[in-house]
Amino acid sequence: MLKEEIETSSKILKKKEHIINAALIVFSQEGLNGARMEKIAEEAHISKSNIFYYFDSKEVLYVAVLERVLSKWLSPLNEMNVNQDPRKALINYIEEKYKVSKKSPAASRLYALEIMQGAPHLMAVLKGPLKSLVREKVAVIDEWIADNKIKSVSAIHLIFHIWAVTQHYSDFSTQTEAVCNHSLKNKKFANSALDTSIQLLVDSLIV
């Protein structure tokens, strides 16, 4: 590939990323049906026609946003393998999930909204790549159990519990802040949440 082609490809990727980031903000506030392309264009500081140059429709852009969200969430889970120390691997996964919830609460809420609506735009991903990845990591946890590295536990429900706990602080941030007057932006509160999750979901399993 020529240098000019590489530079052009890089510019296109950056432009798409910029549009996706703006669309995430609008979609998380308005949902797919309520979001207007004019609002997304305004958020991205570009023209609406410029968005359609990169994305054929609002639905295509919406799916691109959801796939980007899911990709970032699955990246830490991808790192988990049977050769790792279980405690370190699980703690690392929980820490990374908390970081995503803190940095991208809008992304978590948008994903939750899609799931509550029956995942009409993500079902193929959920039943395909996500299902395969989760099965792979269930096998990793089961092997740790077989090797007596952690106590016997339902691997799939352990993963679900980690998702539920870590995503709670973004999906239900309004409730958390109403009750505690804090969110993950408060360092002490965030550390306490993380320590509690490690105590309940990791240390309780260590043999």
C-alpha positions, 0 to 999 in steps of 0.5 A, a space after each residue: 500500500 502506498 504512503 498516500 493510501 495509508 494516510 488516507 485510510 488513517 484519516 478515514 478511520 479517525 473521522 469515523 471514530 470521531 463520528 462514532 464518539 459523537 453518535 454515542 453521546 446522542 444515542 445514549 441520551 435519545 436512543 435510536 428512534 429519538 436521535 436525530 442525525 442533525 443532533 449527531 452532526 452538531 455534536 461532531 461539529 460536522 455537516 449531516 451530509 458528511 456523516 452520510 459519506 461515512 455511514 449509509 444510514 442512522 441504523 448503520 451508524 447505531 450498529 457501528 457504535 454498539 459494536 465499538 462498545 462491545 469490542 472495548 468491553 470484550 477486550 479485557 476478557 480476551 486476555 484471560 487464559 488458563 496459564 494465568 494466575 486465577 486471582 490476578 486474571 480475575 482481578 485484572 478483568 474486574 479492574 478493567 471493567 470498572 475502568 470502562 464503566 468509569 470512562 464510558 458510562 454513556 456506552 454502558 447505558 446505550 448497550 443496556 438499552 439495546 439489550 432491554 429492547 431485545 437486542 434487535 441490532 446486536 443479536 447476531 453478535 451476541 449469539 455469535 462472537 460473544 457466545 463463543 468468547 464466553 464459552 472459551 472463558 468458561 472453559 478456562 475457569 473450569 480448568 482452574 477449578 479442575 486444577 484446584 486453583 479456585 473453588 468450584 463455582 458456576 463459571 458462566 454465572 461468575 462472568 455474569 456476576 462480574 458484568 452485573 456488578 461492574 456495569 451497575 455503576 454506569 447503568 444505574 449511576 443516577 440511583 448510586 449517586 442519589 443513595 451515596 452522593 458519589 459515583 466512580 469519579 470519586 476515587 475513594 468510592 471507586 476503590 471501595 467498590 473495587 475492593 468489595 468486588 474483589 473480596 466477594 467475587 475473587 478472594 472468596 474463590 481462592 483455595 
